[in-house]
Amino acid sequence: MDKSVRLLGVATGIRLLGFAMVYPFLALYLKRVVGLGYVEVGALVVLVSILPLAISPFGGLITDRLGRRRVFLPALGGEAAAVLLVAVSMELNSIAGVLVGAALAGVAGSIAQPAIQAYVADLTSIPDRTMAYTWVRIGFNAGFTVGVAAGGVLIGFIGFPGTAFVTAATLASGVVFIFLMIDPSPYDVARSKGAAAPGHVPSVAGPGSLRQSVMTLARDRTFLILCFASLFSGEMYGNWSFTFPLFANTVLLVPYAVLGVALALNGVMVVFGQAPMTKMMTGRKHTYSAVLAVLFMAASFIALGGLSLVSGLAVVSVFAFVVLLTFGENLGSIPSMTLPSNVAPATEIGSYNGVFGLFNGTGSSLTPVIAGVILASIGNHLLVWALLALPGIPALLLYRWAGKRIPAAANRV
C-alpha cells in the first residue's frame, strides 16, 4: 500500500481524536447544559447541518479541478478554527456561536471529505481500493476510540468548554501533520505540471465544465439509486451520533463516562475488526455488504429497545446496541467508502463522492428531527427503536436494485 495512504490514515486518526472529544456529545450539551427539549435539540442539529450538506457536492467539484491536497489541507485548517469558535462560544455561553462554529466545521469537513476520498482513489486501482479505504477507516476509528473515551472523561472533569479547547488543539496538530508528511497525489502533480497522469489516474485534462459534470451525474441512474439507498441507510445510522447518546443518557440515565466507554468500544471493534471484515467480504458484492449492514443496524435498534425494557439491563442494552451496530457499520463502510469512486468516470471521482456525501448526509441530518419527535411523543422503548428502524426497508430494496445493475468489476469488494 502506498506510504501516503498509510500516513493519511494516521492523520485521520489525529483529526478524529480531536473531533470525537466533543461532537458526539454536542446534543447532550444542548439538552443538559442549555436545557432544550428533544424536538428543539433535533431542530437545531438539523439547522446546523443544512449548509454543510449544500456544500458537499461543491467540495467534490472543486477537488477535481484544483487538486486533492490543495482542497483538503485548507479545509481541515478551517475545521480546526471552527471548533475553536465552538470552544470560545461555550466559554461565553453563546449558543449562537456554538451553532455557527459547528456549522462551519461541518462545511469544512464537507469540502475536505470528497478530496480525501479522491486522494486515496488516485493512489490505488479498483482491486486494491477497498483495502486502502479500510486502512484510512482504521485510522479514523482509532482516533475516534481515544477521542470519545477522553471526551466522556474530560467533560466530567473540565466541562464542555475545556474539552472543546482540547479538541481544537488536536485538530490543528492533525493539519500540521498532513502539511509536513503527506505529498500531493499523482493527479495533483500531473495537474500542476501539465503532464499526463500515470496509470489509472485521470488525465491532466481533468473534468469538463461544471455543467458537463452535473449532466454526467444526472444521467447516471444507477448511481442516483445508490445515492437514495445511502440516504435511507444514512438516516438509520444517524441515530448513532444523535439518538443513541441522548436515549442512553437522558432516558436510561447512563453516566457520561460509561457512555464514553460504550462509544469507544465502537472504535475498538473497527480498529481490530474492519480489516478482517473487509477480507471476509472480498469477492462478494459491495451491495450485498450494504444489505447485511442494514440488517445488523436494524437488529441493534431492536436489541436496544427490547433489552432496555427489562429492569437492570440498561447498560447491557447499550453495549448490545454498540456491538451489533458496529458489525453493521463495518459492513456498510465497505461500499460507502469505495463504490462512489469505483462507479465514477476517471475525471469525476471527486464529484461522485461529493454527491454521494450529500445524499448520505441528508439522511443523517433528517435523523434528529425524526428521532426528536419520536422521543418526545412515545414512551415505549421498543416502539421508539422499531420506528427508527423503518428506513431500512427502502434501503434494502434500493441496494438490491442497484446491485443488479452496477458492473461486476466495480461492485466486487
FIZA-449140 format. One line per field, with one value per residue (C-alpha): x, y, z. Coordinates in steps of 0.001 Angstrom, whole numbers, plus 500000, padded with zeros to 6 digits. Example, Ala and Ser with C-alpha at 12.3 -4.5 7.8 and 13.67 -1.06 7.14 Angstrom:
% FIZA-449140
u: c(512300,513670)
v: c(495500,498940)
w: c(507800,507140)
This chain:
% FIZA-449140
u: c(500000,501272,503009,500827,497678,499083,500106,496642,495215,497434,496446,492780,493246,494729,491873,489208,490927,490071,486752,485344,486102,483207,480945,479330,478364,477005,473364,473920,475356,472195,469994,471854,473595,471301,468160,466401,463783,464282,462424,464325,467677,466811,465746,468959,471170,469394,469753,473495,473751,471951,474888,477449,475077,474675,478462,479313,478847,480804,483695,483739,483582,486460,488768,488520,489589,492065,493556,493227,495816,495040,491453,491590,494538,492948,489539,490874,492580,489201,487667,490160,489408,485661,485982,487995,484986,482792,485097,485138,481366,480825,483062,480990,477673,476853,474528,474531,478328,478292,475842,477706,481009,479505,478016,481337,483183,480659,481212,484969,484517,482122,484738,487597,485957,485476,489073,490325,488284,489607,493188,493004,491440,494332,496834,495004,493465,489965,491147,493261,490973,488762,491717,493218,489986,489911,493288,492055,488927,491012,492949,489653,488260,491487,491255,487531,488043,490528,488574,485176,486687,488736,485756,483496,486122,487207,483658,483224,486426,486861,483414,482294,484275,487590,487080,486314,489584,491490,489597,490637,494299,494229,492632,495270,498048,496473,496601,500285,500982,499255,501103,504509,504072,501594,502655,500403,498729,499742,496658,497808,501323,500087,497702,500385,502988,500667,501660,499612,498923,500097,498089,494555,494866,492728,494432,495694,492993,490725,486948,484873,482788,480673,477598,479095,479878,476329,474863,477078,475798,472171,472277,473798,470567,472206,474473,471496,469586,472665,472628,468980,469753,472518,470086,467807,470647,472266,469042,469288,472957,472402,470824,474304,475568,472287,469551,471708,473676,470501,468497,471257,471989,468608,466212,468287,470376,473701,476536,478839,481848,480004,478612,482140,483350,480459,481266,484939,484060,482728,486119,487992,485799,486531,490282,490565,487587,487432,490360,489184,485649,486928,488916,485892,483770,486433,484952,481377,479294,479571,475782,475486,477671,475372,472290,473899,474837,471231,470079,472654,471713,468033,468925,470866,467836,465527,468059,468412,464676,463787,466534,466123,462560,463937,464794,468530,469570,470015,473807,473593,471220,473633,476587,474473,473462,477084,478274,475518,475594,479382,479116,476678,478952,481961,479924,478369,481627,482988,480550,480111,483858,484587,481588,481316,484941,484538,481493,482684,484278,488014,487742,484683,485772,485579,482182,480693,481990,480624,477134,477151,478097,475200,472654,474170,474478,470889,469753,471811,470564,466941,467563,467494,464081,462512,464112,463375,459663,459587,461461,459188,455928,456464,457356,457729,461412,460877,458369,460731,463547,461290,460042,463594,464493,461794,464021,465918,463136,463564,467336,467331,465164,467259,470604,469311,468104,471448,473363,471845,472939,476393,479124,480623,484172,483064,480773,483285,484955)
v: c(500000,503469,505223,508292,506232,504956,508447,509719,507045,508327,511916,510978,509321,512532,514539,512209,512082,515751,515673,512851,514607,516999,516302,513048,514989,518110,517034,516276,519773,521302,519037,519007,522389,524576,522740,522334,519684,516743,518393,521667,519859,517902,521023,522866,519935,519787,523547,523232,520507,522312,524404,521545,519381,522048,522448,518725,518478,521715,520142,517276,519558,521782,518904,517554,520983,522261,519005,516948,518345,521944,521354,519170,520907,524391,522804,520872,524035,525745,522883,523408,527145,526482,524139,526841,529123,526433,526319,530101,530268,527564,529516,532661,530764,531849,529262,531109,530942,527213,526562,528781,527116,523646,524591,525994,522885,520800,522935,522424,518672,518534,520185,518025,514595,514251,515384,512773,510048,511102,511250,507591,506668,508415,506135,502842,500716,499273,495830,497479,500389,498747,497750,501237,502827,500223,501486,505075,503967,502130,505329,507227,504918,504599,508355,508142,505464,507511,510710,509621,507917,511020,513276,511399,511700,515280,516626,515282,516996,520209,520647,521148,524374,522971,519784,521818,523764,520463,519366,522464,521985,518332,519151,521810,519285,516974,519728,520345,516612,516476,519581,518167,514477,513937,514599,515674,512765,511782,513647,516785,516514,515961,518889,521226,520185,519990,516387,513239,511433,507799,504604,504707,508355,510742,512680,516152,517393,516846,517134,519170,522185,522278,521818,518708,517253,517921,516331,513271,512817,513440,510796,508084,506492,503561,505856,508012,504933,504017,507536,507203,503855,505608,508349,505832,503842,507142,508118,504892,505359,508968,507575,506511,510034,511710,509446,506845,509228,511148,507997,506346,509381,511097,508126,505214,507543,506016,508301,510243,508065,504795,506291,507308,503732,502402,504805,503876,500173,501008,502376,499387,496996,498930,499122,495365,494195,496276,494646,491063,492094,493527,490356,488192,490128,490076,488632,489457,492365,495747,495991,492631,494064,497112,494899,492993,496314,497497,494203,494435,498052,497104,494265,496715,499010,496189,494914,498348,498964,495477,494901,498379,497462,494873,496268,496324,495774,499391,499183,495730,497111,499968,497666,495185,498071,499150,495645,494919,498375,498234,494974,496806,499835,497700,496061,499327,501248,498920,500040,503620,504314,502521,502330,506055,506056,502715,503728,507275,508261,508792,512588,512800,510872,513926,514936,511474,511328,514805,513958,510618,512508,514890,512070,510159,513350,514314,511027,511590,515168,514036,511794,514499,515813,512369,510988,514155,513896,510150,510517,513371,511581,507850,506307,502626,501969,499091,501041,504032,501979,499900,503110,504385,501170,501586,503430,500162,498752,501107,500988,497199,497362,500073,498403,495180,497079,498838,495606,494062,496983,498051,496475,493425,494786,497917,496040,493482,494016)
w: c(500000,499144,502055,501604,502191,505472,506507,505624,507933,510762,510023,510005,513377,514822,513356,514781,518157,518498,516683,518815,522093,521648,518662,519853,522988,521256,521502,525182,525638,524167,526291,529606,529742,527668,528826,525468,524717,522370,519484,519883,520056,516929,515049,515933,514935,511559,511144,511711,509043,506203,504980,505101,503078,500415,500189,499834,496021,495620,497518,495043,492015,493120,494056,490505,489260,491863,493101,496273,498689,497727,498845,501947,503635,503951,504602,507593,508830,508655,510629,513474,513526,513587,516573,518349,517796,519389,522417,522866,522451,525068,527445,526816,526986,523420,521918,518585,518477,519241,516414,513927,514792,514453,511074,509809,510982,509062,505950,506186,506603,503643,501435,502726,502589,498799,498334,500805,499083,495684,497028,498046,494687,492879,494605,494073,491353,491815,493092,495833,496652,499276,501461,501118,502307,505090,506332,506395,508224,510825,511463,511628,514288,516275,516763,517424,520081,522093,521441,522740,525772,526542,525822,528226,530959,530211,530145,533657,534871,532861,531321,527742,527025,528222,526234,523122,523508,523663,520557,518590,519525,518485,515132,514491,515165,512591,509975,510694,510352,506960,505750,506678,505876,503021,499442,496562,494773,491202,489997,491841,490405,486861,487048,488363,485753,482779,482074,481637,484882,485093,485076,486436,487495,485391,482608,483379,481028,484011,484027,481634,482564,485694,483507,481923,485358,486569,483415,483820,487370,486408,483652,485857,487044,488809,490803,491821,493021,495044,496489,497544,499176,501094,502122,503860,505436,506461,508216,510212,511016,512075,515240,516335,516872,517875,519251,520957,523250,524115,524789,526813,528982,529399,529231,530547,532796,531722,533012,530645,531478,530759,527562,526545,527083,525006,522189,522439,522113,518671,517687,519123,517150,513978,514578,515120,513080,509902,508076,508804,507788,504507,503805,504644,502139,499404,496219,497216,496018,497680,497577,499366,502133,502262,502664,505548,507139,507184,508725,511525,512227,512464,514850,517050,517259,518321,520860,522474,522597,523827,526401,527907,528880,531315,534732,535395,531770,530703,530460,528841,526194,525464,524863,522865,520624,520133,519238,516711,515173,514777,512836,510579,510365,509389,506647,505462,505339,502639,499907,501138,501034,497779,495437,494544,493352,491554,489509,488740,485430,485929,485843,488122,491224,493471,492088,492624,496196,496885,495637,497453,500622,500036,499964,502863,504895,504101,505583,508721,509016,508968,511970,514682,513607,513244,516399,518382,517634,518370,521678,522757,521904,522541,525864,524893,524237,521823,519749,519598,518104,515856,514243,513868,512013,509330,506795,506493,504308,501319,501832,501384,498258,496620,497365,495814,492731,492299,492879,489766,487572,488762,486576,488250,488314,490160,492548,493816,497167)
